[in-house]
Amino acid sequence: LPQTLCMGASFPILVRVVMEHHREVGSIVGRALAWNTLGGVFGSAVAGFWFLDDLGLEAGVLIVAGLTALIGIGLCVSSPSFRPASWGPIGALVAIPGALLVVSPLELPESLLALHFAPHPGIRILETKPSVHGTVTITEDANQERLVWINNYWVARETSHLAFGYIPWILHPGPVKSGLGVCFGTGRTFGALLNAGVEQLDLVEINPAVVAMSSTWLSRSNHGVTSNPRANIIFDDGRNYIRYADKKYDLITLEPLQMFQKGVVYFYTEDFYREARARMNEGAVLSQWLPYYMLGEREFKSMIKTFLSVFPNALLWSSPSETVLLGYNVDAPHADFDVQEILGRASMPQVGRDLAQSQFAQAYDVFTFTLVDGDGLRRLSEGGTVYTDDVPTLEFTAARNGGEFERNSLLIQANLVPLDRVYSFPDAQVGQDITRLRNTLFDFQGNPQVRNQTIQELRQRLAETAKPAR
């Protein structure tokens, strides 16, 4: 606070000083304002794109503080009223901070984060890296789970995000040769796609620190995506890349930050979805994260309505831990799914091992977690508004409440699609069992004991009588 007040007061004090030179006051203040403006422009560029990226936060702070001190000393020495006896106080002001830096070197990001995590015992900071796009931190908790934080807000954990990669690949109606991933996070989503066999994957991330630190600390859980030759990492703004790229893809998966974070809303607008569809091959699928547990009812409806304005044949798919909207670049109400192909993909050993971490009990859960189709989503989203680049209200309203999970869950439950309308099951009994299992899983108002018993019986019957093709 004292430093901020002094910096803010410096220009008004200058104006007050030159007020004594009445004839030249306008000229002096004008020149000072010009230099101040140039310093603000070029100083911000130097600090943002050189100090932070190349030198680090501590070095940048020391350089700025040192330059400020030198300017102050220069002004003192050049003053007509300066006396040699003043060198003593000046020397003390320089020596004391210098000695403190030698005894206790600055570790600014780590020190600030240590204060932030102090109320949470067991959290250990593995690495911190400041950048122009935010301070990125990797932590490990008492259970040895690692999380990615940006500016003191956790954005990804290494035990989730698999479904964001596997589900659009499994529910793709054709072969997936090329994919595009936006927002790297832990890299698990994209490691899943490479693990599934996608031939070529472009990954767009705006913050190089996220990729570097995920490569160092999270390769144990993301299949080493950063060192895979089939992964092409592109450092760019994801929205601009999709707008200006000339490539088309079989699959696009989006894993942006929380929608109340700065600029993220522009991944949830009608304008963006139209640009993304232009980057999709015929029959391609786009996967969009939909965290309905943290949304108010109006935001939930509006996000779905916006998605439907470009992808009218959308599907809402949700496991107990992850929810996505799937949009298909086809004109039919539903994509032409091959049930045996879907089961074959979900039953691949390397895929099954990963999906087991996302609360998948068996391959048929790919169908079990299919909730609502385009018609049901249109009913569900009645009363919502379409978000556009010109009116990105989601950025301001999303943070105003803690989410209406129960209300949004009931809206989903009221619009569950009959699964045989989406998938052509070869065995009618299997289709009925999967539908009943899905309805039971999402019956939040029934008797818990009866619900759990029904779920167990249906899972056992599916495992015994409807073994997936391999």
ROKENU-505292 format. One record per residue (C-alpha): residue number from 1; residue in one letter; x, y, z. Coordinates in steps of 0.1 Angstrom, whole numbers, m for minus. Each point is the difference from the previous one (the first is absolute). Layout:
REM residues N
NODE  resi  resn     xx     yy     zz
NODE   NUM     a      X      Y      Z
...
REM end
This chain:
REM residues 470
NODE  resi  resn     xx     yy     zz
NODE     1     l      0      0      0
NODE     2     p     27     26      8
NODE     3     q     18     m7    m33
NODE     4     t    m32      3    m20
NODE     5     l    m10     33     17
NODE     6     c     35     14     m7
NODE     7     m      0    m10    m36
NODE     8     g    m35     14     m5
NODE     9     a     10     33     17
NODE    10     s     32      5    m20
NODE    11     f    m16     18    m30
NODE    12     p    m23     23     20
NODE    13     i     30     10     21
NODE    14     l     19      8    m31
NODE    15     v    m28     22    m12
NODE    16     r     m1     17     34
NODE    17     v     38      7     m1
NODE    18     v     m1     16    m35
NODE    19     m    m30     22     10
NODE    20     e     25     25     12
NODE    21     h     13      5    m36
NODE    22     h    m33     14    m11
NODE    23     r     12     10    m35
NODE    24     e     14    m34     m8
NODE    25     v    m24    m22     19
NODE    26     g    m20    m11    m31
NODE    27     s     31     m9    m19
NODE    28     i     16    m19     29
NODE    29     v    m32    m20      8
NODE    30     g     m5     m8    m36
NODE    31     r     35    m13     m5
NODE    32     a     m3    m20     33
NODE    33     l    m33    m15    m11
NODE    34     a     15     m9    m34
NODE    35     w     30    m18     17
NODE    36     n    m24    m16     25
NODE    37     t    m22    m14    m28
NODE    38     l     30    m13    m20
NODE    39     g     13    m17     32
NODE    40     g    m33    m15      6
NODE    41     v     m2    m15    m35
NODE    42     f     36    m12     m4
NODE    43     g      4     m9     37
NODE    44     s    m30    m22     m1
NODE    45     a     13    m18    m31
NODE    46     v     35     m5     14
NODE    47     a    m13    m12     34
NODE    48     g    m26    m23    m15
NODE    49     f     18    m15    m29
NODE    50     w     36      1     12
NODE    51     f      2      2     38
NODE    52     l    m27    m26      7
NODE    53     d      7    m24    m28
NODE    54     d     38      0     m1
NODE    55     l     12     13     34
NODE    56     g    m28    m10     23
NODE    57     l    m21     18     25
NODE    58     e     27      5     27
NODE    59     a     26     14    m25
NODE    60     g    m27     23    m15
NODE    61     v     m9     14     34
NODE    62     l     36      6      9
NODE    63     i      7     17    m32
NODE    64     v    m30     23      3
NODE    65     a      8      7     37
NODE    66     g     37      7     m8
NODE    67     l     m8     24    m29
NODE    68     t    m25     18     22
NODE    69     a     26      3     28
NODE    70     l     27     13    m25
NODE    71     i    m24     26    m14
NODE    72     g     m8     11     36
NODE    73     i     36      2      9
NODE    74     g      8     19    m32
NODE    75     l    m27     26      8
NODE    76     c     13      4     35
NODE    77     v     36      5    m10
NODE    78     s     m9     24    m29
NODE    79     s    m20     22     23
NODE    80     p     16     34      9
NODE    81     s     m9     m6     36
NODE    82     f     19    m33      2
NODE    83     r     26     m2     27
NODE    84     p     29    m26      3
NODE    85     a    m14    m10     34
NODE    86     s    m30    m15    m18
NODE    87     w     21    m28    m14
NODE    88     g     m2    m18     34
NODE    89     p    m38     m5      0
NODE    90     i      1     m8    m37
NODE    91     g     26    m27      5
NODE    92     a    m20    m15     29
NODE    93     l    m31     m1    m23
NODE    94     v     20    m19    m26
NODE    95     a     19    m22     24
NODE    96     i    m29    m13     21
NODE    97     p    m20    m15    m29
NODE    98     g     32    m13    m16
NODE    99     a      9    m18     32
NODE   100     l    m35    m15      3
NODE   101     l      2    m13    m36
NODE   102     v     33    m17      8
NODE   103     v    m12    m16     33
NODE   104     s    m35     m8    m13
NODE   105     p     m2     m1    m38
NODE   106     l    m34      7    m16
NODE   107     e    m21    m29    m10
NODE   108     l    m31     20     m8
NODE   109     p    m24    m24    m16
NODE   110     e      8    m28     24
NODE   111     s     m3     22     30
NODE   112     l    m34     14    m11
NODE   113     l    m13    m35     m8
NODE   114     a     13    m14     33
NODE   115     l    m23     26     17
NODE   116     h    m29    m11    m22
NODE   117     f      4    m37      8
NODE   118     a      8      5     37
NODE   119     p    m35     m9     11
NODE   120     h      1    m32    m20
NODE   121     p     25    m24     17
NODE   122     g     16    m27    m21
NODE   123     i      2     21    m33
NODE   124     r     35      2    m13
NODE   125     i     11     24    m27
NODE   126     l     21    m19    m26
NODE   127     e      7     29    m24
NODE   128     t    m12     35     m7
NODE   129     k      6     21    m32
NODE   130     p    m13     35     m6
NODE   131     s     m8     11    m35
NODE   132     v    m20     27    m18
NODE   133     h    m29    m24     m1
NODE   134     g     m1     m6     37
NODE   135     t     21    m17     27
NODE   136     v     m2    m38     m5
NODE   137     t      5    m23     29
NODE   138     i      1    m38      4
NODE   139     t     m9    m13     34
NODE   140     e     m2    m35     16
NODE   141     d    m24     m8     28
NODE   142     a      1    m25     28
NODE   143     n    m13    m27    m23
NODE   144     q     28      8    m25
NODE   145     e    m25     14    m25
NODE   146     r     14     28    m21
NODE   147     l    m20     31    m10
NODE   148     v      6     29    m24
NODE   149     w     m6     35     14
NODE   150     i     m1     33    m19
NODE   151     n      1     32     21
NODE   152     n    m10    m18     33
NODE   153     y    m30    m18    m17
NODE   154     w      2    m37     m7
NODE   155     v     m9     m8    m36
NODE   156     a      7    m37     m5
NODE   157     r      8    m32     19
NODE   158     e     19    m30    m12
NODE   159     t    m28    m25      9
NODE   160     s    m26     15    m23
NODE   161     h     m6     12    m36
NODE   162     l      4    m35    m17
NODE   163     a    m36      0    m12
NODE   164     f      5     33    m18
NODE   165     g     24    m19    m24
NODE   166     y    m14    m35     m1
NODE   167     i    m37      7     m3
NODE   168     p      0     21    m31
NODE   169     w     23    m26    m16
NODE   170     i    m21    m29     11
NODE   171     l    m32     17    m11
NODE   172     h     14     11    m33
NODE   173     p    m20    m16    m29
NODE   174     g     32     m7    m21
NODE   175     p     38     m2      2
NODE   176     v     18     27     18
NODE   177     k     33      8    m17
NODE   178     s      5     37     10
NODE   179     g     m9     18     32
NODE   180     l      2     35     14
NODE   181     g      3      7     38
NODE   182     v     m4     35     15
NODE   183     c     13      8     35
NODE   184     f     27    m25     11
NODE   185     g     m7     m2     38
NODE   186     t     15    m32     13
NODE   187     g      2    m15    m35
NODE   188     r    m21    m30     10
NODE   189     t    m27      7    m25
NODE   190     f     25      0    m29
NODE   191     g     21    m29     14
NODE   192     a    m33    m20     m1
NODE   193     l     m5      8    m37
NODE   194     l     35    m11     m8
NODE   195     n     m4    m31     21
NODE   196     a    m31     m8    m20
NODE   197     g     20      1    m32
NODE   198     v     m8     35    m16
NODE   199     e     26      4    m27
NODE   200     q      6     37      3
NODE   201     l     m9     25     27
NODE   202     d      4     38      1
NODE   203     l      1     14     35
NODE   204     v     m6     38      5
NODE   205     e     10     16     33
NODE   206     i      6     37      6
NODE   207     n     23     m5     30
NODE   208     p     33    m18     m6
NODE   209     a      5     m4     37
NODE   210     v    m30    m23      3
NODE   211     v     15    m23    m26
NODE   212     a     35      1     14
NODE   213     m    m11     m8     35
NODE   214     s    m25    m26    m10
NODE   215     s     28    m17    m19
NODE   216     t     21      0     31
NODE   217     w    m25    m10     27
NODE   218     l    m30    m16    m17
NODE   219     s     15    m23    m27
NODE   220     r     m8    m29     24
NODE   221     s    m37      5     m6
NODE   222     n     m2     15    m35
NODE   223     h     17    m28    m20
NODE   224     g     30     23     m6
NODE   225     v    m20     21    m25
NODE   226     t     26     27     m4
NODE   227     s     27    m24    m12
NODE   228     n    m23    m19    m24
NODE   229     p     10      6    m36
NODE   230     r    m37     m1    m10
NODE   231     a     m7     31     21
NODE   232     n      7     34    m15
NODE   233     i     m1     27     28
NODE   234     i     m9     35    m12
NODE   235     f      4     30     23
NODE   236     d    m28     23    m10
NODE   237     d    m33     13     11
NODE   238     g    m25    m28     m6
NODE   239     r    m28     22    m13
NODE   240     n     22     18    m25
NODE   241     y     15    m33    m12
NODE   242     i    m34    m15     m7
NODE   243     r    m10     33    m17
NODE   244     y     30      3    m23
NODE   245     a     13    m36     m5
NODE   246     d     m6    m17    m34
NODE   247     k      0    m36     13
NODE   248     k    m30    m22      6
NODE   249     y     m3    m27     26
NODE   250     d    m19    m32      7
NODE   251     l     m3     10     37
NODE   252     i      3     31     21
NODE   253     t      0     m1     37
NODE   254     l     m1     31     22
NODE   255     e     12      2     36
NODE   256     p     m1     37      9
NODE   257     l      3     15     35
NODE   258     q    m31      8     21
NODE   259     m    m23     23    m20
NODE   260     f      3     29     24
NODE   261     q     38      2     m6
NODE   262     k     11     28    m22
NODE   263     g     m7     m6    m37
NODE   264     v    m13    m36      4
NODE   265     v    m35     10     m9
NODE   266     y     10      4    m36
NODE   267     f      3    m38     m2
NODE   268     y    m38     m2      8
NODE   269     t    m15     24    m26
NODE   270     e    m19     m7    m32
NODE   271     d     27     18    m20
NODE   272     f     27    m24     13
NODE   273     y    m21    m31     m7
NODE   274     r     m5     11    m36
NODE   275     e     37      6     m4
NODE   276     a      7    m34     15
NODE   277     r    m25    m18    m23
NODE   278     a     19     15    m29
NODE   279     r     31    m19     12
NODE   280     m    m18    m33      1
NODE   281     n      0    m27    m27
NODE   282     e    m33    m16    m10
NODE   283     g    m13    m21     28
NODE   284     a     25     14     25
NODE   285     v     m8      5     37
NODE   286     l      6     29     23
NODE   287     s      1     m6     38
NODE   288     q     m7     29     24
NODE   289     w      4     m1     38
NODE   290     l    m33      8     17
NODE   291     p      5      4     38
NODE   292     y    m37      2      9
NODE   293     y      8     m5     37
NODE   294     m     14     35      2
NODE   295     l    m26     17    m22
NODE   296     g    m33     18      8
NODE   297     e    m31    m13    m18
NODE   298     r      0     29    m24
NODE   299     e     37     m4     m9
NODE   300     f     m5    m37     m4
NODE   301     k    m29      5    m24
NODE   302     s     18     27    m19
NODE   303     m     32    m19     m5
NODE   304     i    m20    m29    m15
NODE   305     k    m22     22    m21
NODE   306     t     32     17    m14
NODE   307     f     15    m34     m9
NODE   308     l    m32    m11    m17
NODE   309     s     m1     31    m22
NODE   310     v     30    m15    m19
NODE   311     f     m2    m37      9
NODE   312     p    m38     m9      0
NODE   313     n      8    m37      2
NODE   314     a     19      3     33
NODE   315     l      2    m27     27
NODE   316     l      5      7     37
NODE   317     w     22    m27     15
NODE   318     s     10     m2     37
NODE   319     s     18    m24     22
NODE   320     p     m1      5     38
NODE   321     s     31     23     m3
NODE   322     e      0     15    m35
NODE   323     t    m26     16    m23
NODE   324     v      3      9    m37
NODE   325     l    m21     13    m28
NODE   326     l      7    m19    m33
NODE   327     g     m7     18    m32
NODE   328     y      0    m18    m34
NODE   329     n      8     15    m34
NODE   330     v    m29    m18    m16
NODE   331     d    m35     10    m10
NODE   332     a    m18    m30     14
NODE   333     p    m17      2     34
NODE   334     h     24    m26     13
NODE   335     a     34    m12    m12
NODE   336     d      0    m35    m15
NODE   337     f     14    m20     28
NODE   338     d     14    m35     m3
NODE   339     v     m7    m17     34
NODE   340     q     26    m27     m5
NODE   341     e     26     25    m11
NODE   342     i     m7     20     31
NODE   343     l      3    m30     22
NODE   344     g     32    m11    m17
NODE   345     r     16     34      6
NODE   346     a    m11      1     37
NODE   347     s     12    m36      5
NODE   348     m     36      6    m12
NODE   349     p     23    m10     29
NODE   350     q     19     32      2
NODE   351     v    m32     21     m2
NODE   352     g    m19    m22     25
NODE   353     r     28      4     26
NODE   354     d     m3     38     m3
NODE   355     l    m38      1      0
NODE   356     a      0    m20     32
NODE   357     q     15     31     17
NODE   358     s    m30     21    m12
NODE   359     q    m26    m23     18
NODE   360     f     m7    m22    m29
NODE   361     a    m11    m34     11
NODE   362     q     m2    m15    m35
NODE   363     a      1      9    m36
NODE   364     y    m38      4     m2
NODE   365     d      3     31     22
NODE   366     v      8     19    m31
NODE   367     f    m37     m4     m8
NODE   368     t    m11      2     36
NODE   369     f     13     35      4
NODE   370     t    m18     13    m32
NODE   371     l    m26     23     15
NODE   372     v    m18     24    m24
NODE   373     d     m1      4    m38
NODE   374     g     m7     31    m20
NODE   375     d    m38      0      4
NODE   376     g      3     m4     37
NODE   377     l     26     27      3
NODE   378     r    m22     24    m19
NODE   379     r    m28     m6     25
NODE   380     l     25      3     29
NODE   381     s     15     33    m13
NODE   382     e    m33     18     m4
NODE   383     g      3     34     17
NODE   384     g     37      2     m6
NODE   385     t     18     26    m22
NODE   386     v     27     m4    m27
NODE   387     y     34     13     10
NODE   388     t     19     19    m26
NODE   389     d     33     18     m2
NODE   390     d    m18     33      2
NODE   391     v    m20    m10     31
NODE   392     p     23    m23     21
NODE   393     t    m21      3     32
NODE   394     l     10    m34     12
NODE   395     e     33     14     11
NODE   396     f    m17     22     25
NODE   397     t    m30    m22     12
NODE   398     a     19    m33      4
NODE   399     a     18     10     31
NODE   400     r    m31     14     18
NODE   401     n    m12    m32     15
NODE   402     g     14    m33     12
NODE   403     g    m18    m20    m26
NODE   404     e    m35    m17      0
NODE   405     f     11    m36     m4
NODE   406     e    m33    m15     13
NODE   407     r    m22     22    m21
NODE   408     n     21     m6    m32
NODE   409     s      1    m38      7
NODE   410     l    m38     m1      3
NODE   411     l     m3     18    m34
NODE   412     i     23    m27    m15
NODE   413     q    m20    m27     16
NODE   414     a    m33     13    m14
NODE   415     n     14     m1    m35
NODE   416     l     19    m33     m2
NODE   417     v      0    m14    m35
NODE   418     p    m12    m36     m7
NODE   419     l     34    m16     m8
NODE   420     d    m15    m22    m28
NODE   421     r     m7     33    m18
NODE   422     v     37      8     m1
NODE   423     y     15    m35     m3
NODE   424     s    m12    m31    m19
NODE   425     f      8    m27     25
NODE   426     p      1    m35    m16
NODE   427     d    m16    m15     31
NODE   428     a    m32     17     12
NODE   429     q      5    m13     36
NODE   430     v     35     15      2
NODE   431     g    m14     33    m11
NODE   432     q    m28     m1     26
NODE   433     d     25     m9     27
NODE   434     i     23     28     m9
NODE   435     t    m28     25     m1
NODE   436     r    m13    m11     34
NODE   437     l     35      2     14
NODE   438     r      4     35    m13
NODE   439     n    m34     11     14
NODE   440     t      8    m15     34
NODE   441     l     34     16      1
NODE   442     f    m15     34     m6
NODE   443     d    m30     m5     23
NODE   444     f     10     24     28
NODE   445     q    m33     m2     19
NODE   446     g     m4    m38      4
NODE   447     n      8    m22     30
NODE   448     p     38     m3      1
NODE   449     q      0    m36     12
NODE   450     v    m24    m12    m28
NODE   451     r     19     22    m25
NODE   452     n     34    m16      8
NODE   453     q    m14    m35      0
NODE   454     t    m16      6    m35
NODE   455     i     32     14    m13
NODE   456     q     20    m30     12
NODE   457     e    m25    m25    m15
NODE   458     l      0     17    m34
NODE   459     r     38      3     m2
NODE   460     q      3    m37      9
NODE   461     r    m25    m10    m27
NODE   462     l     17     21    m26
NODE   463     a     34    m14      9
NODE   464     e    m13    m36     m3
NODE   465     t    m24      1    m30
NODE   466     a     13     28    m22
NODE   467     k     37     m3     m3
NODE   468     p     14     27    m23
NODE   469     a     16    m10    m33
NODE   470     r     38      4     m1
REM end
